[in-house]
Amino acid sequence: MQTQAIIRETSTTTYTFAGVPSEATRKRLKASGYQFDGKTGQWYKVERKSAIVVESDVVEPIAA
């Protein structure tokens, strides 16, 4: 039996508008899970995924 490993992936998507987006756009961003960061003026969403794999699934991509 191979040793198992946990793969975790995190990605952040940001949108920066040149001006204030319309109310409809802001509502859609919020409904899609985006948050507004007042310090940077960006809308952002962090997505996290994880999976349990076997050791060979980790080693093969690293060796390539």
mmCIF file as Biopython writes it, N, C-alpha, C and O atoms, coordinates in Angstrom:
data_model
#
loop_
_atom_site.group_PDB
_atom_site.id
_atom_site.type_symbol
_atom_site.label_atom_id
_atom_site.label_alt_id
_atom_site.label_comp_id
_atom_site.label_asym_id
_atom_site.label_entity_id
_atom_site.label_seq_id
_atom_site.pdbx_PDB_ins_code
_atom_site.Cartn_x
_atom_site.Cartn_y
_atom_site.Cartn_z
_atom_site.occupancy
_atom_site.B_iso_or_equiv
_atom_site.auth_seq_id
_atom_site.auth_asym_id
_atom_site.pdbx_PDB_model_num
ATOM 1   N N  . MET A ? 1  ? 0.847   -1.195 0.000   1.0 0.0 1  A 1 
ATOM 2   C CA . MET A ? 1  ? 0.000   0.000  0.000   1.0 0.0 1  A 1 
ATOM 3   C C  . MET A ? 1  ? 0.884   1.247  0.000   1.0 0.0 1  A 1 
ATOM 4   O O  . MET A ? 1  ? 1.822   1.359  0.789   1.0 0.0 1  A 1 
ATOM 5   N N  . GLN A ? 2  ? 0.573   2.163  -0.882  1.0 0.0 2  A 1 
ATOM 6   C CA . GLN A ? 2  ? 1.361   3.396  -0.979  1.0 0.0 2  A 1 
ATOM 7   C C  . GLN A ? 2  ? 0.947   4.396  0.100   1.0 0.0 2  A 1 
ATOM 8   O O  . GLN A ? 2  ? -0.190  4.406  0.571   1.0 0.0 2  A 1 
ATOM 9   N N  . THR A ? 3  ? 1.895   5.220  0.464   1.0 0.0 3  A 1 
ATOM 10  C CA . THR A ? 3  ? 1.626   6.279  1.416   1.0 0.0 3  A 1 
ATOM 11  C C  . THR A ? 3  ? 0.703   7.314  0.777   1.0 0.0 3  A 1 
ATOM 12  O O  . THR A ? 3  ? 0.845   7.648  -0.399  1.0 0.0 3  A 1 
ATOM 13  N N  . GLN A ? 4  ? -0.233  7.809  1.562   1.0 0.0 4  A 1 
ATOM 14  C CA . GLN A ? 4  ? -1.157  8.820  1.050   1.0 0.0 4  A 1 
ATOM 15  C C  . GLN A ? 4  ? -0.617  10.221 1.321   1.0 0.0 4  A 1 
ATOM 16  O O  . GLN A ? 4  ? 0.169   10.431 2.245   1.0 0.0 4  A 1 
ATOM 17  N N  . ALA A ? 5  ? -1.041  11.149 0.521   1.0 0.0 5  A 1 
ATOM 18  C CA . ALA A ? 5  ? -0.663  12.554 0.679   1.0 0.0 5  A 1 
ATOM 19  C C  . ALA A ? 5  ? -1.907  13.407 0.466   1.0 0.0 5  A 1 
ATOM 20  O O  . ALA A ? 5  ? -2.832  13.017 -0.248  1.0 0.0 5  A 1 
ATOM 21  N N  . ILE A ? 6  ? -1.913  14.549 1.083   1.0 0.0 6  A 1 
ATOM 22  C CA . ILE A ? 6  ? -3.005  15.509 0.880   1.0 0.0 6  A 1 
ATOM 23  C C  . ILE A ? 6  ? -2.473  16.632 0.010   1.0 0.0 6  A 1 
ATOM 24  O O  . ILE A ? 6  ? -1.458  17.253 0.326   1.0 0.0 6  A 1 
ATOM 25  N N  . ILE A ? 7  ? -3.166  16.885 -1.085  1.0 0.0 7  A 1 
ATOM 26  C CA . ILE A ? 7  ? -2.821  18.008 -1.967  1.0 0.0 7  A 1 
ATOM 27  C C  . ILE A ? 7  ? -3.797  19.137 -1.667  1.0 0.0 7  A 1 
ATOM 28  O O  . ILE A ? 7  ? -5.013  18.942 -1.679  1.0 0.0 7  A 1 
ATOM 29  N N  . ARG A ? 8  ? -3.257  20.306 -1.400  1.0 0.0 8  A 1 
ATOM 30  C CA . ARG A ? 8  ? -4.102  21.488 -1.153  1.0 0.0 8  A 1 
ATOM 31  C C  . ARG A ? 8  ? -3.755  22.544 -2.187  1.0 0.0 8  A 1 
ATOM 32  O O  . ARG A ? 8  ? -2.584  22.842 -2.419  1.0 0.0 8  A 1 
ATOM 33  N N  . GLU A ? 9  ? -4.776  23.101 -2.799  1.0 0.0 9  A 1 
ATOM 34  C CA . GLU A ? 9  ? -4.585  24.177 -3.775  1.0 0.0 9  A 1 
ATOM 35  C C  . GLU A ? 9  ? -5.397  25.384 -3.330  1.0 0.0 9  A 1 
ATOM 36  O O  . GLU A ? 9  ? -6.556  25.258 -2.934  1.0 0.0 9  A 1 
ATOM 37  N N  . THR A ? 10 ? -4.780  26.538 -3.401  1.0 0.0 10 A 1 
ATOM 38  C CA . THR A ? 10 ? -5.461  27.783 -3.069  1.0 0.0 10 A 1 
ATOM 39  C C  . THR A ? 10 ? -5.249  28.764 -4.214  1.0 0.0 10 A 1 
ATOM 40  O O  . THR A ? 10 ? -4.126  28.953 -4.682  1.0 0.0 10 A 1 
ATOM 41  N N  . SER A ? 11 ? -6.331  29.381 -4.659  1.0 0.0 11 A 1 
ATOM 42  C CA . SER A ? 11 ? -6.200  30.394 -5.697  1.0 0.0 11 A 1 
ATOM 43  C C  . SER A ? 11 ? -7.059  31.600 -5.326  1.0 0.0 11 A 1 
ATOM 44  O O  . SER A ? 11 ? -8.126  31.468 -4.727  1.0 0.0 11 A 1 
ATOM 45  N N  . THR A ? 12 ? -6.572  32.753 -5.694  1.0 0.0 12 A 1 
ATOM 46  C CA . THR A ? 12 ? -7.300  33.993 -5.437  1.0 0.0 12 A 1 
ATOM 47  C C  . THR A ? 12 ? -7.548  34.681 -6.768  1.0 0.0 12 A 1 
ATOM 48  O O  . THR A ? 12 ? -6.625  34.882 -7.557  1.0 0.0 12 A 1 
ATOM 49  N N  . THR A ? 13 ? -8.787  35.037 -7.009  1.0 0.0 13 A 1 
ATOM 50  C CA . THR A ? 13 ? -9.164  35.793 -8.197  1.0 0.0 13 A 1 
ATOM 51  C C  . THR A ? 13 ? -9.545  37.195 -7.747  1.0 0.0 13 A 1 
ATOM 52  O O  . THR A ? 13 ? -10.327 37.360 -6.810  1.0 0.0 13 A 1 
ATOM 53  N N  . THR A ? 14 ? -8.990  38.211 -8.416  1.0 0.0 14 A 1 
ATOM 54  C CA . THR A ? 14 ? -9.306  39.593 -8.060  1.0 0.0 14 A 1 
ATOM 55  C C  . THR A ? 14 ? -9.769  40.367 -9.284  1.0 0.0 14 A 1 
ATOM 56  O O  . THR A ? 14 ? -9.352  40.100 -10.411 1.0 0.0 14 A 1 
ATOM 57  N N  . TYR A ? 15 ? -10.634 41.321 -9.033  1.0 0.0 15 A 1 
ATOM 58  C CA . TYR A ? 15 ? -11.087 42.258 -10.063 1.0 0.0 15 A 1 
ATOM 59  C C  . TYR A ? 15 ? -10.870 43.663 -9.535  1.0 0.0 15 A 1 
ATOM 60  O O  . TYR A ? 15 ? -11.268 43.988 -8.417  1.0 0.0 15 A 1 
ATOM 61  N N  . THR A ? 16 ? -10.235 44.490 -10.347 1.0 0.0 16 A 1 
ATOM 62  C CA . THR A ? 16 ? -10.028 45.887 -10.006 1.0 0.0 16 A 1 
ATOM 63  C C  . THR A ? 16 ? -10.688 46.733 -11.088 1.0 0.0 16 A 1 
ATOM 64  O O  . THR A ? 16 ? -10.327 46.648 -12.262 1.0 0.0 16 A 1 
ATOM 65  N N  . PHE A ? 17 ? -11.641 47.537 -10.689 1.0 0.0 17 A 1 
ATOM 66  C CA . PHE A ? 17 ? -12.373 48.376 -11.641 1.0 0.0 17 A 1 
ATOM 67  C C  . PHE A ? 17 ? -11.771 49.776 -11.657 1.0 0.0 17 A 1 
ATOM 68  O O  . PHE A ? 17 ? -11.293 50.261 -10.632 1.0 0.0 17 A 1 
ATOM 69  N N  . ALA A ? 18 ? -11.794 50.420 -12.814 1.0 0.0 18 A 1 
ATOM 70  C CA . ALA A ? 18 ? -11.269 51.782 -12.954 1.0 0.0 18 A 1 
ATOM 71  C C  . ALA A ? 18 ? -12.158 52.785 -12.214 1.0 0.0 18 A 1 
ATOM 72  O O  . ALA A ? 18 ? -11.698 53.853 -11.811 1.0 0.0 18 A 1 
ATOM 73  N N  . GLY A ? 19 ? -13.421 52.435 -12.044 1.0 0.0 19 A 1 
ATOM 74  C CA . GLY A ? 19 ? -14.364 53.272 -11.308 1.0 0.0 19 A 1 
ATOM 75  C C  . GLY A ? 19 ? -15.234 52.381 -10.441 1.0 0.0 19 A 1 
ATOM 76  O O  . GLY A ? 19 ? -14.906 51.217 -10.208 1.0 0.0 19 A 1 
ATOM 77  N N  . VAL A ? 20 ? -16.322 52.918 -9.974  1.0 0.0 20 A 1 
ATOM 78  C CA . VAL A ? 20 ? -17.242 52.141 -9.147  1.0 0.0 20 A 1 
ATOM 79  C C  . VAL A ? 20 ? -18.141 51.310 -10.063 1.0 0.0 20 A 1 
ATOM 80  O O  . VAL A ? 20 ? -18.820 51.863 -10.928 1.0 0.0 20 A 1 
ATOM 81  N N  . PRO A ? 21 ? -18.149 49.988 -9.881  1.0 0.0 21 A 1 
ATOM 82  C CA . PRO A ? 21 ? -19.025 49.167 -10.726 1.0 0.0 21 A 1 
ATOM 83  C C  . PRO A ? 21 ? -20.492 49.416 -10.390 1.0 0.0 21 A 1 
ATOM 84  O O  . PRO A ? 21 ? -20.819 49.879 -9.297  1.0 0.0 21 A 1 
ATOM 85  N N  . SER A ? 22 ? -21.354 49.109 -11.323 1.0 0.0 22 A 1 
ATOM 86  C CA . SER A ? 22 ? -22.789 49.342 -11.125 1.0 0.0 22 A 1 
ATOM 87  C C  . SER A ? 22 ? -23.305 48.483 -9.970  1.0 0.0 22 A 1 
ATOM 88  O O  . SER A ? 22 ? -22.674 47.504 -9.571  1.0 0.0 22 A 1 
ATOM 89  N N  . GLU A ? 23 ? -24.447 48.870 -9.455  1.0 0.0 23 A 1 
ATOM 90  C CA . GLU A ? 23 ? -25.090 48.119 -8.378  1.0 0.0 23 A 1 
ATOM 91  C C  . GLU A ? 23 ? -25.354 46.678 -8.804  1.0 0.0 23 A 1 
ATOM 92  O O  . GLU A ? 23 ? -25.169 45.751 -8.015  1.0 0.0 23 A 1 
ATOM 93  N N  . ALA A ? 24 ? -25.783 46.492 -10.036 1.0 0.0 24 A 1 
ATOM 94  C CA . ALA A ? 24 ? -26.060 45.143 -10.545 1.0 0.0 24 A 1 
ATOM 95  C C  . ALA A ? 24 ? -24.784 44.283 -10.555 1.0 0.0 24 A 1 
ATOM 96  O O  . ALA A ? 24 ? -24.821 43.106 -10.197 1.0 0.0 24 A 1 
ATOM 97  N N  . THR A ? 25 ? -23.669 44.876 -10.963 1.0 0.0 25 A 1 
ATOM 98  C CA . THR A ? 25 ? -22.398 44.156 -10.979 1.0 0.0 25 A 1 
ATOM 99  C C  . THR A ? 25 ? -21.965 43.815 -9.565  1.0 0.0 25 A 1 
ATOM 100 O O  . THR A ? 25 ? -21.510 42.700 -9.310  1.0 0.0 25 A 1 
ATOM 101 N N  . ARG A ? 26 ? -22.100 44.757 -8.642  1.0 0.0 26 A 1 
ATOM 102 C CA . ARG A ? 26 ? -21.734 44.500 -7.248  1.0 0.0 26 A 1 
ATOM 103 C C  . ARG A ? 26 ? -22.581 43.376 -6.662  1.0 0.0 26 A 1 
ATOM 104 O O  . ARG A ? 26 ? -22.064 42.530 -5.932  1.0 0.0 26 A 1 
ATOM 105 N N  . LYS A ? 27 ? -23.859 43.358 -6.967  1.0 0.0 27 A 1 
ATOM 106 C CA . LYS A ? 27 ? -24.737 42.293 -6.478  1.0 0.0 27 A 1 
ATOM 107 C C  . LYS A ? 27 ? -24.318 40.938 -7.026  1.0 0.0 27 A 1 
ATOM 108 O O  . LYS A ? 27 ? -24.323 39.942 -6.303  1.0 0.0 27 A 1 
ATOM 109 N N  . ARG A ? 28 ? -23.950 40.902 -8.317  1.0 0.0 28 A 1 
ATOM 110 C CA . ARG A ? 28 ? -23.514 39.629 -8.922  1.0 0.0 28 A 1 
ATOM 111 C C  . ARG A ? 28 ? -22.194 39.164 -8.322  1.0 0.0 28 A 1 
ATOM 112 O O  . ARG A ? 28 ? -22.004 37.970 -8.092  1.0 0.0 28 A 1 
ATOM 113 N N  . LEU A ? 29 ? -21.287 40.092 -8.070  1.0 0.0 29 A 1 
ATOM 114 C CA . LEU A ? 29 ? -20.016 39.731 -7.430  1.0 0.0 29 A 1 
ATOM 115 C C  . LEU A ? 29 ? -20.273 39.129 -6.044  1.0 0.0 29 A 1 
ATOM 116 O O  . LEU A ? 29 ? -19.722 38.081 -5.707  1.0 0.0 29 A 1 
ATOM 117 N N  . LYS A ? 30 ? -21.103 39.790 -5.252  1.0 0.0 30 A 1 
ATOM 118 C CA . LYS A ? 30 ? -21.421 39.291 -3.911  1.0 0.0 30 A 1 
ATOM 119 C C  . LYS A ? 30 ? -22.103 37.934 -3.979  1.0 0.0 30 A 1 
ATOM 120 O O  . LYS A ? 30 ? -21.782 37.042 -3.194  1.0 0.0 30 A 1 
ATOM 121 N N  . ALA A ? 31 ? -23.035 37.766 -4.900  1.0 0.0 31 A 1 
ATOM 122 C CA . ALA A ? 31 ? -23.757 36.499 -5.052  1.0 0.0 31 A 1 
ATOM 123 C C  . ALA A ? 31 ? -22.813 35.366 -5.467  1.0 0.0 31 A 1 
ATOM 124 O O  . ALA A ? 31 ? -23.073 34.198 -5.181  1.0 0.0 31 A 1 
ATOM 125 N N  . SER A ? 32 ? -21.724 35.722 -6.138  1.0 0.0 32 A 1 
ATOM 126 C CA . SER A ? 32 ? -20.747 34.720 -6.582  1.0 0.0 32 A 1 
ATOM 127 C C  . SER A ? 32 ? -19.666 34.455 -5.535  1.0 0.0 32 A 1 
ATOM 128 O O  . SER A ? 32 ? -18.738 33.686 -5.781  1.0 0.0 32 A 1 
ATOM 129 N N  . GLY A ? 33 ? -19.786 35.091 -4.370  1.0 0.0 33 A 1 
ATOM 130 C CA . GLY A ? 33 ? -18.834 34.841 -3.295  1.0 0.0 33 A 1 
ATOM 131 C C  . GLY A ? 33 ? -17.669 35.809 -3.214  1.0 0.0 33 A 1 
ATOM 132 O O  . GLY A ? 33 ? -16.749 35.594 -2.424  1.0 0.0 33 A 1 
ATOM 133 N N  . TYR A ? 34 ? -17.683 36.874 -4.013  1.0 0.0 34 A 1 
ATOM 134 C CA . TYR A ? 34 ? -16.603 37.854 -3.971  1.0 0.0 34 A 1 
ATOM 135 C C  . TYR A ? 34 ? -16.823 38.823 -2.813  1.0 0.0 34 A 1 
ATOM 136 O O  . TYR A ? 34 ? -17.954 39.111 -2.422  1.0 0.0 34 A 1 
ATOM 137 N N  . GLN A ? 35 ? -15.716 39.311 -2.281  1.0 0.0 35 A 1 
ATOM 138 C CA . GLN A ? 35 ? -15.750 40.312 -1.221  1.0 0.0 35 A 1 
ATOM 139 C C  . GLN A ? 35 ? -14.961 41.522 -1.686  1.0 0.0 35 A 1 
ATOM 140 O O  . GLN A ? 35 ? -14.072 41.413 -2.531  1.0 0.0 35 A 1 
ATOM 141 N N  . PHE A ? 36 ? -15.298 42.683 -1.121  1.0 0.0 36 A 1 
ATOM 142 C CA . PHE A ? 36 ? -14.595 43.902 -1.494  1.0 0.0 36 A 1 
ATOM 143 C C  . PHE A ? 36 ? -13.582 44.247 -0.426  1.0 0.0 36 A 1 
ATOM 144 O O  . PHE A ? 36 ? -13.907 44.262 0.762   1.0 0.0 36 A 1 
ATOM 145 N N  . ASP A ? 37 ? -12.350 44.525 -0.839  1.0 0.0 37 A 1 
ATOM 146 C CA . ASP A ? 37 ? -11.289 44.964 0.062   1.0 0.0 37 A 1 
ATOM 147 C C  . ASP A ? 37 ? -11.118 46.468 -0.124  1.0 0.0 37 A 1 
ATOM 148 O O  . ASP A ? 37 ? -10.583 46.920 -1.136  1.0 0.0 37 A 1 
ATOM 149 N N  . GLY A ? 38 ? -11.570 47.226 0.846   1.0 0.0 38 A 1 
ATOM 150 C CA . GLY A ? 38 ? -11.524 48.684 0.761   1.0 0.0 38 A 1 
ATOM 151 C C  . GLY A ? 38 ? -10.117 49.260 0.718   1.0 0.0 38 A 1 
ATOM 152 O O  . GLY A ? 38 ? -9.910  50.336 0.156   1.0 0.0 38 A 1 
ATOM 153 N N  . LYS A ? 39 ? -9.141  48.561 1.306   1.0 0.0 39 A 1 
ATOM 154 C CA . LYS A ? 39 ? -7.757  49.054 1.300   1.0 0.0 39 A 1 
ATOM 155 C C  . LYS A ? 39 ? -7.153  49.011 -0.097  1.0 0.0 39 A 1 
ATOM 156 O O  . LYS A ? 39 ? -6.483  49.953 -0.519  1.0 0.0 39 A 1 
ATOM 157 N N  . THR A ? 40 ? -7.393  47.912 -0.817  1.0 0.0 40 A 1 
ATOM 158 C CA . THR A ? 40 ? -6.796  47.764 -2.149  1.0 0.0 40 A 1 
ATOM 159 C C  . THR A ? 40 ? -7.754  48.165 -3.260  1.0 0.0 40 A 1 
ATOM 160 O O  . THR A ? 40 ? -7.332  48.347 -4.401  1.0 0.0 40 A 1 
ATOM 161 N N  . GLY A ? 41 ? -9.044  48.306 -2.943  1.0 0.0 41 A 1 
ATOM 162 C CA . GLY A ? 41 ? -10.039 48.662 -3.955  1.0 0.0 41 A 1 
ATOM 163 C C  . GLY A ? 41 ? -10.352 47.507 -4.899  1.0 0.0 41 A 1 
ATOM 164 O O  . GLY A ? 41 ? -10.784 47.725 -6.030  1.0 0.0 41 A 1 
ATOM 165 N N  . GLN A ? 42 ? -10.135 46.288 -4.436  1.0 0.0 42 A 1 
ATOM 166 C CA . GLN A ? 42 ? -10.342 45.120 -5.281  1.0 0.0 42 A 1 
ATOM 167 C C  . GLN A ? 42 ? -11.451 44.225 -4.749  1.0 0.0 42 A 1 
ATOM 168 O O  . GLN A ? 42 ? -11.689 44.127 -3.545  1.0 0.0 42 A 1 
ATOM 169 N N  . TRP A ? 43 ? -12.109 43.585 -5.684  1.0 0.0 43 A 1 
ATOM 170 C CA . TRP A ? 43 ? -13.038 42.504 -5.353  1.0 0.0 43 A 1 
ATOM 171 C C  . TRP A ? 43 ? -12.244 41.219 -5.435  1.0 0.0 43 A 1 
ATOM 172 O O  . TRP A ? 43 ? -11.501 41.020 -6.396  1.0 0.0 43 A 1 
ATOM 173 N N  . TYR A ? 44 ? -12.379 40.337 -4.453  1.0 0.0 44 A 1 
ATOM 174 C CA . TYR A ? 44 ? -11.580 39.121 -4.456  1.0 0.0 44 A 1 
ATOM 175 C C  . TYR A ? 44 ? -12.389 37.912 -3.987  1.0 0.0 44 A 1 
ATOM 176 O O  . TYR A ? 44 ? -13.395 38.027 -3.287  1.0 0.0 44 A 1 
ATOM 177 N N  . LYS A ? 45 ? -11.898 36.758 -4.408  1.0 0.0 45 A 1 
ATOM 178 C CA . LYS A ? 45 ? -12.500 35.488 -4.013  1.0 0.0 45 A 1 
ATOM 179 C C  . LYS A ? 45 ? -11.381 34.470 -3.875  1.0 0.0 45 A 1 
ATOM 180 O O  . LYS A ? 45 ? -10.576 34.290 -4.789  1.0 0.0 45 A 1 
ATOM 181 N N  . VAL A ? 46 ? -11.334 33.807 -2.729  1.0 0.0 46 A 1 
ATOM 182 C CA . VAL A ? 46 ? -10.329 32.781 -2.472  1.0 0.0 46 A 1 
ATOM 183 C C  . VAL A ? 46 ? -11.017 31.420 -2.584  1.0 0.0 46 A 1 
ATOM 184 O O  . VAL A ? 46 ? -12.051 31.175 -1.963  1.0 0.0 46 A 1 
ATOM 185 N N  . GLU A ? 47 ? -10.426 30.555 -3.380  1.0 0.0 47 A 1 
ATOM 186 C CA . GLU A ? 47 ? -10.971 29.206 -3.544  1.0 0.0 47 A 1 
ATOM 187 C C  . GLU A ? 47 ? -9.929  28.203 -3.076  1.0 0.0 47 A 1 
ATOM 188 O O  . GLU A ? 47 ? -8.749  28.295 -3.413  1.0 0.0 47 A 1 
ATOM 189 N N  . ARG A ? 48 ? -10.400 27.241 -2.289  1.0 0.0 48 A 1 
ATOM 190 C CA . ARG A ? 48 ? -9.513  26.213 -1.755  1.0 0.0 48 A 1 
ATOM 191 C C  . ARG A ? 48 ? -10.037 24.845 -2.158  1.0 0.0 48 A 1 
ATOM 192 O O  . ARG A ? 48 ? -11.235 24.572 -2.076  1.0 0.0 48 A 1 
ATOM 193 N N  . LYS A ? 49 ? -9.115  23.986 -2.597  1.0 0.0 49 A 1 
ATOM 194 C CA . LYS A ? 49 ? -9.455  22.610 -2.939  1.0 0.0 49 A 1 
ATOM 195 C C  . LYS A ? 49 ? -8.445  21.699 -2.254  1.0 0.0 49 A 1 
ATOM 196 O O  . LYS A ? 49 ? -7.290  22.076 -2.055  1.0 0.0 49 A 1 
ATOM 197 N N  . SER A ? 50 ? -8.883  20.516 -1.900  1.0 0.0 50 A 1 
ATOM 198 C CA . SER A ? 50 ? -7.959  19.530 -1.365  1.0 0.0 50 A 1 
ATOM 199 C C  . SER A ? 50 ? -8.384  18.146 -1.817  1.0 0.0 50 A 1 
ATOM 200 O O  . SER A ? 50 ? -9.555  17.901 -2.104  1.0 0.0 50 A 1 
ATOM 201 N N  . ALA A ? 51 ? -7.414  17.244 -1.875  1.0 0.0 51 A 1 
ATOM 202 C CA . ALA A ? 51 ? -7.680  15.871 -2.284  1.0 0.0 51 A 1 
ATOM 203 C C  . ALA A ? 51 ? -6.641  14.960 -1.642  1.0 0.0 51 A 1 
ATOM 204 O O  . ALA A ? 51 ? -5.504  15.360 -1.395  1.0 0.0 51 A 1 
ATOM 205 N N  . ILE A ? 52 ? -7.054  13.744 -1.382  1.0 0.0 52 A 1 
ATOM 206 C CA . ILE A ? 52 ? -6.135  12.736 -0.879  1.0 0.0 52 A 1 
ATOM 207 C C  . ILE A ? 52 ? -5.709  11.872 -2.060  1.0 0.0 52 A 1 
ATOM 208 O O  . ILE A ? 52 ? -6.542  11.334 -2.789  1.0 0.0 52 A 1 
ATOM 209 N N  . VAL A ? 53 ? -4.396  11.751 -2.234  1.0 0.0 53 A 1 
ATOM 210 C CA . VAL A ? 53 ? -3.839  10.983 -3.345  1.0 0.0 53 A 1 
ATOM 211 C C  . VAL A ? 53 ? -2.782  10.026 -2.805  1.0 0.0 53 A 1 
ATOM 212 O O  . VAL A ? 53 ? -2.408  10.092 -1.634  1.0 0.0 53 A 1 
ATOM 213 N N  . VAL A ? 54 ? -2.311  9.144  -3.665  1.0 0.0 54 A 1 
ATOM 214 C CA . VAL A ? 54 ? -1.215  8.253  -3.281  1.0 0.0 54 A 1 
ATOM 215 C C  . VAL A ? 54 ? 0.117   8.897  -3.657  1.0 0.0 54 A 1 
ATOM 216 O O  . VAL A ? 54 ? 0.180   9.793  -4.499  1.0 0.0 54 A 1 
ATOM 217 N N  . GLU A ? 55 ? 1.163   8.422  -3.020  1.0 0.0 55 A 1 
ATOM 218 C CA . GLU A ? 55 ? 2.489   9.012  -3.174  1.0 0.0 55 A 1 
ATOM 219 C C  . GLU A ? 55 ? 2.939   9.113  -4.626  1.0 0.0 55 A 1 
ATOM 220 O O  . GLU A ? 55 ? 3.536   10.118 -5.010  1.0 0.0 55 A 1 
ATOM 221 N N  . SER A ? 56 ? 2.670   8.100  -5.439  1.0 0.0 56 A 1 
ATOM 222 C CA . SER A ? 56 ? 3.112   8.137  -6.837  1.0 0.0 56 A 1 
ATOM 223 C C  . SER A ? 56 ? 2.449   9.274  -7.612  1.0 0.0 56 A 1 
ATOM 224 O O  . SER A ? 56 ? 3.030   9.780  -8.573  1.0 0.0 56 A 1 
ATOM 225 N N  . ASP A ? 57 ? 1.249   9.683  -7.213  1.0 0.0 57 A 1 
ATOM 226 C CA . ASP A ? 57 ? 0.578   10.816 -7.875  1.0 0.0 57 A 1 
ATOM 227 C C  . ASP A ? 57 ? 1.294   12.127 -7.582  1.0 0.0 57 A 1 
ATOM 228 O O  . ASP A ? 57 ? 1.153   13.091 -8.336  1.0 0.0 57 A 1 
ATOM 229 N N  . VAL A ? 58 ? 2.053   12.173 -6.505  1.0 0.0 58 A 1 
ATOM 230 C CA . VAL A ? 58 ? 2.820   13.370 -6.159  1.0 0.0 58 A 1 
ATOM 231 C C  . VAL A ? 58 ? 4.175   13.338 -6.856  1.0 0.0 58 A 1 
ATOM 232 O O  . VAL A ? 58 ? 4.625   14.353 -7.389  1.0 0.0 58 A 1 
ATOM 233 N N  . VAL A ? 59 ? 4.817   12.193 -6.854  1.0 0.0 59 A 1 
ATOM 234 C CA . VAL A ? 59 ? 6.183   12.073 -7.374  1.0 0.0 59 A 1 
ATOM 235 C C  . VAL A ? 59 ? 6.236   12.227 -8.895  1.0 0.0 59 A 1 
ATOM 236 O O  . VAL A ? 59 ? 7.149   12.871 -9.410  1.0 0.0 59 A 1 
ATOM 237 N N  . GLU A ? 60 ? 5.287   11.656 -9.619  1.0 0.0 60 A 1 
ATOM 238 C CA . GLU A ? 60 ? 5.337   11.694 -11.087 1.0 0.0 60 A 1 
ATOM 239 C C  . GLU A ? 60 ? 5.359   13.122 -11.653 1.0 0.0 60 A 1 
ATOM 240 O O  . GLU A ? 60 ? 6.200   13.406 -12.507 1.0 0.0 60 A 1 
ATOM 241 N N  . PRO A ? 61 ? 4.473   14.035 -11.216 1.0 0.0 61 A 1 
ATOM 242 C CA . PRO A ? 61 ? 4.540   15.409 -11.765 1.0 0.0 61 A 1 
ATOM 243 C C  . PRO A ? 61 ? 5.819   16.144 -11.373 1.0 0.0 61 A 1 
ATOM 244 O O  . PRO A ? 61 ? 6.301   16.981 -12.136 1.0 0.0 61 A 1 
ATOM 245 N N  . ILE A ? 62 ? 6.379   15.845 -10.196 1.0 0.0 62 A 1 
ATOM 246 C CA . ILE A ? 62 ? 7.606   16.511 -9.767  1.0 0.0 62 A 1 
ATOM 247 C C  . ILE A ? 62 ? 8.795   16.058 -10.613 1.0 0.0 62 A 1 
ATOM 248 O O  . ILE A ? 62 ? 9.683   16.855 -10.916 1.0 0.0 62 A 1 
ATOM 249 N N  . ALA A ? 63 ? 8.812   14.788 -10.990 1.0 0.0 63 A 1 
ATOM 250 C CA . ALA A ? 63 ? 9.915   14.236 -11.782 1.0 0.0 63 A 1 
ATOM 251 C C  . ALA A ? 63 ? 9.879   14.697 -13.234 1.0 0.0 63 A 1 
ATOM 252 O O  . ALA A ? 63 ? 10.893  14.640 -13.930 1.0 0.0 63 A 1 
ATOM 253 N N  . ALA A ? 64 ? 8.730   15.149 -13.689 1.0 0.0 64 A 1 
ATOM 254 C CA . ALA A ? 64 ? 8.583   15.524 -15.103 1.0 0.0 64 A 1 
ATOM 255 C C  . ALA A ? 64 ? 9.285   16.818 -15.442 1.0 0.0 64 A 1 
ATOM 256 O O  . ALA A ? 64 ? 9.247   17.258 -16.591 1.0 0.0 64 A 1 
#
